[in-house]
Amino acid sequence: MESDRFATSAVALVKPAIKTAGIKILIIDILTIVEMELRKLRHEPTVLFTRAVQPVLWLLIFGQAFSRVRAFDTGGVTYQTYMTPGILSQSVMFTAIFFGLSTIWERDMGILQKFLAMPIPRVALVLGKALAAGVRALCQVTIIFLLAAITGIPLHWHPALLLAAAGVVILGAVFFATLSMIIAAIVKTRERFMGIGQLITMPLFFASNALYPISIMPDWLRVVASVNPLSYMVDFLRGALVAGQLTNWQADVGVLLVACILATAVGTYLYPRVIA
């Protein structure tokens, strides 16, 4: 009896330790994949600047031109200031949504098959790549922040708000990167992927509150915007950077977290099918 009790108590003590060790190993695996992905960025840093051209044009040309048009209430700020969080979110989405293209390239080069043969969980592969997309998105956002500071766009630069904005940028990038990997697993070819990617990015952008408030949208578009994760990222960034207060952050972060969890689960399930 005493030996059975001792064995039972020993097992009870060992189980949490095993779970903790498993979580640590998973985190190490994820960070390893992140580091591997960021090496590509180190070898091609010009990608950050070339991808920053489009948001720069949106801010400098579209933003300044439409600041003269009073089509709707922007909350007492210029339209250029109002749209800056939307352009930040657009840049994050465009950076992450084509991340799945590298998955197809890795399959064609035989790299993906080696990844899948490694003794690490598939979820570590998916999350590692998605978090690497988040780091890339942060670099992209930093360029836009510098542009906003140079052009005198009045944003709130409080460190806590900037840190919160960075966290939401990573969440948004994780969602769109995992969505990208899901698309890559389904279409399997670069040509189809580029077509699907271009097909969904602009509708996601325009069916959000990036350029205009949801209140002026027709009813059917409001429904689409209300289930569009991009709308919640824009809403959080607009509150943090333009209003300087996070009034609806629970809903914004909650929706993005749920979207990330669902996309990661589906992406983890479908990821091996890229080589099928």
KAZIPE-V550597 format. One record per helix or strand of 2 or more residues. SS is the DSSP state (a for helix, b for strand). FROM is the first residue (numbers start at 1). TO is the last residue. Records with the same first field share a line. If there is no record, write none. Layout:
# KAZIPE-V550597
SS: FROM-TO, FROM-TO
This chain:
# KAZIPE-V550597
a: 2-43, 46-66, 79-97, 100-108, 111-117, 122-151, 159-187, 190-206, 214-216, 219-226, 229-243, 249-275
